[in-house]
């Protein structure tokens, strides 16, 4: 079973109440090969919600207690992002998932590149909180763009 960011299958879970529908990824769901998750919702954040970014680093430093996930309004969402990551990992372990396809650049799901915490659109190298936790636990994480280039 593949873990997939719900927004990639047309579920309105993005911070702005919209989605990032990707028909190729929806095919996995229709074939019964995937389970949808939204780590931010699993962590207790509402939809819609103010945008959040990792301030001072990446998901690795959030998990290590060295930086925080902050909303554009200045609210600290770190605990909810960590909770959502842990809940996602729990689901992945229960399903014995070895693969996750997560939304790129997200403070939860981003892999390889995320926004820098300035809310200016600038990106830095690093993973979101959930992507980092899954990777640390042996789950292969791919962005939607990486998935488009591979066969599963």
Secondary structure as the mmCIF struct_conf table of DSSP 4:
data_model
#
loop_
_struct_conf.conf_type_id
_struct_conf.id
_struct_conf.beg_label_comp_id
_struct_conf.beg_label_asym_id
_struct_conf.beg_label_seq_id
_struct_conf.end_label_comp_id
_struct_conf.end_label_asym_id
_struct_conf.end_label_seq_id
STRN STRN1 UNK A 2 UNK A 5
HELX_RH_3T_P HELX_RH_3T_P1 UNK A 6 UNK A 9
TURN_TY1_P TURN_TY1_P1 UNK A 10 UNK A 10
BEND BEND1 UNK A 12 UNK A 12
BEND BEND2 UNK A 14 UNK A 14
TURN_TY1_P TURN_TY1_P2 UNK A 15 UNK A 16
BEND BEND3 UNK A 17 UNK A 17
HELX_RH_AL_P HELX_RH_AL_P1 UNK A 23 UNK A 30
TURN_TY1_P TURN_TY1_P3 UNK A 31 UNK A 32
STRN STRN2 UNK A 34 UNK A 37
HELX_RH_AL_P HELX_RH_AL_P2 UNK A 39 UNK A 42
TURN_TY1_P TURN_TY1_P4 UNK A 43 UNK A 44
BEND BEND4 UNK A 47 UNK A 48
STRN STRN3 UNK A 52 UNK A 55
BEND BEND5 UNK A 56 UNK A 57
HELX_RH_AL_P HELX_RH_AL_P3 UNK A 59 UNK A 63
TURN_TY1_P TURN_TY1_P5 UNK A 64 UNK A 65
BEND BEND6 UNK A 66 UNK A 67
STRN STRN4 UNK A 68 UNK A 71
TURN_TY1_P TURN_TY1_P6 UNK A 72 UNK A 73
BEND BEND7 UNK A 74 UNK A 74
STRN STRN5 UNK A 76 UNK A 76
HELX_RH_AL_P HELX_RH_AL_P4 UNK A 78 UNK A 94
TURN_TY1_P TURN_TY1_P7 UNK A 95 UNK A 96
STRN STRN6 UNK A 99 UNK A 102
TURN_TY1_P TURN_TY1_P8 UNK A 104 UNK A 104
STRN STRN7 UNK A 105 UNK A 105
TURN_TY1_P TURN_TY1_P9 UNK A 107 UNK A 109
BEND BEND8 UNK A 112 UNK A 112
STRN STRN8 UNK A 113 UNK A 115
BEND BEND9 UNK A 117 UNK A 121
STRN STRN9 UNK A 123 UNK A 125
HELX_RH_AL_P HELX_RH_AL_P5 UNK A 129 UNK A 136
TURN_TY1_P TURN_TY1_P10 UNK A 137 UNK A 138
STRN STRN10 UNK A 140 UNK A 143
HELX_RH_AL_P HELX_RH_AL_P6 UNK A 144 UNK A 148
TURN_TY1_P TURN_TY1_P11 UNK A 149 UNK A 149
BEND BEND10 UNK A 150 UNK A 150
#
